[in-house]
Amino acid sequence: MPSAARAAPAEPRVKGHLLRILGVGFGIAVIIGGTIGSGILRTPGEVAGRLHSPSLILTVWLLGGLYAFLGTVSVVELGTMLPVAGGWYVYSRRSMGPYAGFVVGCSDWMMQTVAVSYLAVAFGEFATQLLPQLAGHVKLIGLALLAVLMLLNWIGLRSGSRTQEISSFLKALALVIFIAACFLPKPAGTVLDATPHAALTRAGSLLAALVLALQAVIVTYDGWYQAIYFTEEDKDPTKSLPRSSLAAVFACIAIFLLVNLALVYVLPMARLSASQMPLADAAAVVLGARGREFILLVSLLTVVSTINAIVLTTPRILFAIGRDGLMPAWLTSVNRGGTPAAALFTGTVVSAILVISGTFDTLIGIASILFVMVYLSGFISIVVLRRREPQLSRPFKAWFYPWGNLLVLLASAAFLVGAVITDLEDALFTLIFVALTVPAYFLMMRLNRAAAAQESQAPTM
């Protein structure tokens, strides 16, 4: 790699500073908020449509939970070892150099910004279904939500974190109520068929169905790492991050398993397999006419909590990259409330443009590939840093290392290969995106050197 690629800014240029006020409760809330999103509202029907067997359905969700758990213990080692803002960017930069960090950071920011735009539109759709008089204003409703959440986070970290804690609690409570409602009265005619569907009796068909179902489940579990972006703002990250991450990932696994168990308990397999909104169908069975309205309220809570988690996260990514001189220095501006305000505004504007234009379909395909690349960067980083920097303090060491980390690394690589093969068009766009980071990186390095030279020549007062 050219020497310029290894260069680093002479001094971090940061306006303001992040506030160290977070703890275990916030970590749990932001992971639950980021993980339990719109996926759990739709994916169970997709998985059932592929597998047609309650035992296989629950097995796939358990395997997805195992992936999230093993990924969590690996990333917690990295987060407690390098407790600074930025998440995956920080680890890839430390292990593989500034350019690798730049690519990972840009990929991470892009996929999360796209997710915000997609979820904002989903919020508008749920709102118009709940209140038909709002029909025709889906984008406007989504933009209004973005504006409100940006304002709450602009006020400061306390406001944004409190919003996250409340919304995540209400979302989890609503899902627990749904689960309890499904099991209290036994629906008439419910039969749990534990045998695979006739179409899956051949080993090849079954394996293909399991792989595709597992891919959908892993995407639904995305968000299990959300607390790593806030270690620099945690009062005691070496203790808080392991506690919050493990507690939250177990909570998410339990909720996902119980939701799916409730669905296969309430709905006939044929209906579950064909359902686009299985939770709404199940709620209609157990709660009657009001069931659909209840699930729409749950959907709104779910989306609000997930968007807020991402709105909290994305500014920290740009802040960290800017602090290392790989992005414009103004992105490091932090207001009195502890919010990277310029980075927050930038991300919100980009998401709003995507909502208005409605052109994020291709970007969603790109993001679905990039998020696995980001995972891979972390699982590779832990191996590199264990070998190259064994002297680094590791307050938490990944359980089951190296086999657990190797398992999720290979699973992520297989997922990436599968995503590329099944979606060559978006894979090509992803390659173009990564290629564009090369000139962007060297341009930022050049601008950074010029800025540093001007600062060194400026007269001192």
Buried (B, 14 or more C-beta within 10 A) or exposed (E): EEEEBEBEBBEEBBBBEBBBBBBBBBBBBBBBBBBBBBBBBBBBBBBBBBBBBBBBBBBBBBBBBBBBBBBBBBBBBBBBBBBBBBBBBBBBBBBBEBBBBBBBBBBBBBBBBBBBBBBBBBBBBBBBBBEEEBEEBBBEBBBBBBEEBBEBBBBBBBBBBBBBBBBBBBBBEBBBEBBEBBBEEEBEEEEEBEEBBEEBEEEEBBEEBBBBBBBBBBBBBBBBBBBBBBBBBBEBBBBBBBBBBBBBBBBBBEBBBBBBBBBBBBBBBEBBBBBEBBBBBBBBBBBEEEBBBBBBBBBBBBBBBBBBBBBBBBBBBBBBBBBBBBBBBEBBBBBEBBBBBBBBBBBBEBBBEBBEEEEBEEBBBBBBBBBBBBBBBBBBBBBBBBEEEEEEEBBBEBBEBEEBBBBBBEBBBBBBEBBBEEBEEBBEBBEEBBEEBEEBBBEBBEBBBEBBEEEEEEEEE
